[in-house]
Amino acid sequence: MAAPKGHKFAKGRPKGALNKRTEQWEKFSQWMLGAGLEKFQKEIQKLDGPALVRVMVEMMEYFQPKLARSEVTGKDGGPVEIEEVNPKVLSEKEKMEYLAKILGVYKG
């Protein structure tokens, strides 16, 4: 027979308690930011040229996440259409109509 709804028989892990894997990562992170960082700095000072650049680029993704690539397409997946407009030759009415058109509120 199943336990009644809302029972308190099984407590599980207390709220906020870390599992073993998380505890290991926490300890490793503390070491990396302490003694490990000093060792890393000594080793990186020995590098120059392409080796230094490679290490710097590889480390950068841990400080600045990579942006996802995105593809820009035109209507129905076709090519992007670019319309060149010189606002200096348009009247105020034409400018307002053009703005309304590109903002999607033009009814004409």
C-alpha positions as CSV (number, residue, x, y, z in Angstrom):
1,M,0.0,0.0,0.0
2,A,1.3,3.5,-0.9
3,A,2.1,6.1,1.7
4,P,-0.6,8.7,2.3
5,K,-0.3,12.0,0.4
6,G,1.9,14.5,2.2
7,H,3.7,11.9,4.3
8,K,6.9,12.7,6.2
9,F,8.5,9.2,6.3
10,A,11.2,9.9,3.7
11,K,13.1,13.1,4.2
12,G,15.6,13.0,1.4
13,R,18.5,15.5,1.2
14,P,18.0,18.6,3.2
15,K,17.4,21.8,1.3
16,G,20.7,23.4,0.3
17,A,22.8,20.3,1.0
18,L,25.4,19.5,-1.6
19,N,25.8,16.1,-3.2
20,K,29.3,14.4,-3.2
21,R,30.0,15.5,-6.8
22,T,29.2,19.1,-6.1
23,E,31.3,19.1,-2.9
24,Q,34.3,17.7,-5.0
25,W,33.9,20.5,-7.5
26,E,33.7,23.1,-4.8
27,K,37.0,21.8,-3.2
28,F,38.6,21.7,-6.6
29,S,37.5,25.2,-7.4
30,Q,38.9,26.5,-4.1
31,W,42.2,24.8,-4.9
32,M,42.3,26.2,-8.4
33,L,41.7,29.7,-7.1
34,G,44.4,29.3,-4.5
35,A,47.5,27.3,-5.0
36,G,46.4,26.1,-8.4
37,L,46.2,29.7,-9.7
38,E,49.7,30.5,-8.6
39,K,51.1,27.4,-10.4
40,F,49.1,28.3,-13.5
41,Q,50.4,31.9,-13.5
42,K,54.0,30.6,-13.2
43,E,53.5,28.2,-16.1
44,I,51.8,30.7,-18.4
45,Q,54.6,33.2,-17.9
46,K,56.9,30.6,-19.5
47,L,54.9,30.7,-22.7
48,D,55.1,33.1,-25.6
49,G,54.1,33.3,-29.2
50,P,51.5,30.9,-30.7
51,A,51.4,28.7,-27.5
52,L,50.5,31.7,-25.4
53,V,47.8,32.8,-27.8
54,R,46.3,29.3,-27.9
55,V,46.1,29.1,-24.1
56,M,44.6,32.6,-23.9
57,V,41.9,31.8,-26.5
58,E,41.1,28.5,-24.9
59,M,40.8,30.1,-21.5
60,M,38.6,33.0,-22.8
61,E,35.5,30.8,-23.2
62,Y,35.5,30.3,-19.4
63,F,35.3,34.0,-18.8
64,Q,33.3,35.2,-21.9
65,P,30.8,32.7,-23.3
66,K,30.8,32.1,-27.0
67,L,27.9,33.6,-28.9
68,A,25.7,31.3,-30.9
69,R,25.8,31.6,-34.6
70,S,22.7,32.8,-36.3
71,E,21.7,32.8,-39.9
72,V,19.9,35.8,-41.4
73,T,17.5,35.1,-44.3
74,G,14.9,37.1,-46.2
75,K,11.3,36.2,-46.7
76,D,10.6,32.5,-47.0
77,G,14.3,31.7,-46.4
78,G,15.4,33.6,-49.5
79,P,18.1,36.2,-49.8
80,V,18.0,39.3,-47.6
81,E,16.7,42.3,-49.6
82,I,18.5,45.6,-48.9
83,E,16.8,48.8,-49.9
84,E,18.9,52.0,-50.0
85,V,17.1,55.1,-49.0
86,N,18.5,58.6,-48.9
87,P,16.5,60.6,-46.3
88,K,17.9,63.9,-47.6
89,V,15.8,63.6,-50.8
90,L,12.6,62.5,-49.1
91,S,9.9,64.8,-47.9
92,E,8.7,64.6,-44.3
93,K,5.6,62.7,-45.4
94,E,7.7,60.2,-47.4
95,K,10.0,59.7,-44.4
96,M,7.0,59.0,-42.2
97,E,5.5,56.6,-44.7
98,Y,8.8,54.8,-45.1
99,L,9.2,54.5,-41.3
100,A,5.7,53.1,-41.0
101,K,6.4,50.6,-43.8
102,I,9.6,49.3,-42.2
103,L,8.0,49.1,-38.8
104,G,5.1,47.1,-40.2
105,V,2.3,49.6,-39.6
106,Y,2.0,50.9,-43.2
107,K,-1.4,50.2,-44.7
108,G,-0.6,51.5,-48.2
